Amino acid sequence: MIRLFVGLGNPGTEYEATRHNAGFWWIDMLASQWSTRLVPERSYQALATRVSRSVGPVWLLQPMTFMNRSGVSVATLARFFKIEPAQILVVHDELDLQPGQAKLKFGGSAAGHNGLKDIHAMLGTQDFWRLRLGIGHPGVKAEVVNYVLKKPSAEHREAIDKVSEQSLKAVDLMLAGEMHKALALVHAQPPRPKPPRPGDL
């Protein structure tokens, strides 16, 4: 079961609406759904809140350390509350998926994502869950840094928000430890429109 939900992003109003903060947006949505608010927690260098669910206490976390030091917040809170890496879900922006796509996966490399790299380093393992929210790729590697720190178009932001809402439907399954069902729900694609019938042409 997931006991710690982590959203990755950068602190500060100048970064608030940028692609790299997609993980923060997701956590904000979950906090709103649970009628709670994240507050500054100096011990973890983060915004955080603890929510009581039927399965027990669950944490929401947004590291305030900037992306490449995200692991400090995650590891400090996880160790204090004895949360295993496999009970952690890290939500982050993903260049290799298009806006409107999301993938849930366990373990694996950071694939160049500095937030994931630092969490791996601080936890000492890659064995934690990730929810990858697609933001698209600029097409040129040299443009990546600039791209992730810019706002998405209105159309792309809407697509990211919609797939985030879809993935939030899997949260109760994650809390119950039914990760295979959560995977199926997150990866479910919207039905394709049916081809027109001859009479409709």
Stockholm file with secondary structure:
# STOCKHOLM 1.0

chainA/1-201         MIRLFVGLGNPGTEYEATRHNAGFWWIDMLASQWSTRLVPERSYQALATRVSRSVGPVWLLQPMTFMNRSGVSVATLARFFKIEPAQILVVHDELDLQPGQAKLKFGGSAAGHNGLKDIHAMLGTQDFWRLRLGIGHPGVKAEVVNYVLKKPSAEHREAIDKVSEQSLKAVDLMLAGEMHKALALVHAQPPRPKPPRPGDL
#=GR chainA/1-201 SS CCCEEEECCCCSTTTTTSGGGHHHHHHHHHHHHTTCCCEEEGGGTEEEEEEEETTEEEEEEEECSCGGGHHHHHHHHHHHTTCCGGGEEEEEEETTSCTTCEEEEESCCCTTCHHHHHHHHHHTCSCSEEEEEECCCCSSGGGHHHHHTSCCCHHHHHHHHHHHHHHHTTHHHHHTTCHHHHHHHHHCCCCCCCCCCGGGC
#=GC SS_cons         CCCEEEECCCCSTTTTTSGGGHHHHHHHHHHHHTTCCCEEEGGGTEEEEEEEETTEEEEEEEECSCGGGHHHHHHHHHHHTTCCGGGEEEEEEETTSCTTCEEEEESCCCTTCHHHHHHHHHHTCSCSEEEEEECCCCSSGGGHHHHHTSCCCHHHHHHHHHHHHHHHTTHHHHHTTCHHHHHHHHHCCCCCCCCCCGGGC
//
